[in-house]
Amino acid sequence: MNDPNVLDQAALAPYLKANIPGFSGLLSIEKFKSGQSNPTYLLTAESGRYVLRAKPPGQLLKSAHQVDREFRVMSALAGTAVPVPDMLHLSAEVSPIGRMFYVMDFLDGRIFWDPALPEASGNEERAAVYDAMNETLAALHDVDPETVGLGDFGRPGNYFERQLARWTGQYRASETGTVADMDRLIAWLETHMPEDDGRVSLVHGDYRLDNLIFAPDRPTVLAVLDWELSTSGHPFADIAYQCMQWRLPHASGFRGLGGVDRSALGLPLEEDYVASYCRRRGLAGIGNWTFFLAFSFFRLAAICQGVFKRALDGNASNPEKARTYAEAVKLLSHLAVKLIDKEA
C-alpha cells in the first residue's frame, strides 16, 4: 500500500520550479518526524533548502488543517516585530500532491524540544531563552490586526465563547468513548464563561517553546512556526496555554515543567513569567486565571482527541505516536478538573 504521506517528487519538481522564483533542481524530500497535524517536509534542491507544509491526506474535520490561514498570517507578519520565515508559495486545493500546501524558506537554527533546556550552556542562557519567548509573545499581541491586513482574521464577539463552541464540536465529532472529566470540564467552562472585556489581538493558538526557532549561537528567536490555530482573539489565551503546558509532568510525552526545580535551572516561575508579559504589555495583571488555564487544558484535550481519531482512521501524520493521545485526553481533562476543584 502506498503511504499517502510520501510525496511524488517527479510531479512536484516541475510545479515548484514554475511557481517559486529561483527554485531549481529538487533533489530530495524528507518528512519531519515531529508534528501531528499538518505533515511537514524538508525540500533539498540545487537552489537551496525549503520547507513544505501540507494538509494531511484523507477525510478531515471541518475547519481543521487550514494551511492557507498559516500562509496568510505569516505573510502578513513579515516586517513586524514578530519573526517569521519568508512565505514563497501557496498551492490550490488541487495540486501535484493532491491537497493544499505551502512552501517557505528553511531557517537553520535551534528548536528546543525539552522546556527544561538541558542543552543550554547554563542558567543564564536558559533564562534568556525564556525571556526572548516572552518578549516575542508580547510583540505578537501588540500587533494591530487591522494594520497588517488581518482585520477579518477572526469573528467578532466573545473569543472564549466561540472557541468553546468550536472545540466542543470538534471533540464531539471525533469522540471515541465517554471521558467523564472531559464532560464535566465542558460543563464548567460553559457556566463560568467570563464577560467579553473587548481585548483583541492576533492569537497564535499553539504558542510553545518547540514552535520557535532560535539562532544557532544566541538566545534570539528567528521565527515563530505552526500558525494553524491562529486567529484574532483574546491574547490571554496564548499566555495561559503556555503556562498550562508547563504544569504538565516533565516525564510525560508533553514534556512540561511539572516536577522540575525551575529555580535551580534558572527557569522563570509561572507568576514571574506572567508578570514579565504584563510589564511588556502595560497590564496590571490577569484576572480569571483559573478559567483561562482550564480552557487551555480543554482545548488541547480536544485537539488530542482529533489526533487519536485520525490515527484510528489511518490519516495521522505520525500514527504510532498518535495512538497514545487517547491517554493524553484523560490526563489533560483530569488535571483541569483538579484545578477547578481546587478553586471551588
Number of C-alpha atoms within 10 A of each C-alpha: 3 5 7 15 19 13 16 13 15 10 12 14 18 15 14 20 14 11 13 14 10 11 19 17 14 20 14 14 18 14 17 13 11 13 15 20 23 20 23 24 21 18 20 18 16 12 12 15 18 18 22 21 21 24 24 22 19 13 10 13 12 10 8 15 19 18 21 19 16 23 23 16 23 22 17 17 20 15 10 12 14 21 20 24 20 17 19 18 16 21 19 13 13 10 13 20 20 15 15 21 26 20 24 20 17 16 17 12 17 18 15 19 16 15 20 20 20 13 10 15 9 12 17 13 17 21 18 16 22 19 19 15 22 18 18 21 23 22 17 21 22 17 16 15 22 11 9 15 14 17 14 11 17 17 12 12 13 18 21 21 15 14 14 18 13 14 18 18 14 20 21 13 14 19 15 14 8 8 14 11 20 24 13 14 19 19 11 16 19 13 8 10 16 15 9 13 10 12 11 22 21 23 23 25 22 19 24 23 19 18 17 24 23 24 16 13 8 12 21 19 22 19 19 24 19 22 22 20 16 21 23 22 27 20 21 20 20 24 24 24 22 20 21 23 23 22 18 20 16 18 12 12 12 16 17 21 22 15 12 17 12 15 10 8 17 18 25 16 14 16 10 11 17 18 16 18 22 16 13 15 15 9 11 9 11 13 10 11 12 15 21 24 23 25 26 24 27 29 24 20 25 26 20 26 27 28 26 28 22 25 21 14 12 15 21 26 26 20 17 10 16 23 19 15 21 19 13 20 24 17 18 24 27 19 18 25 19 13 16 16 9 9 9 6
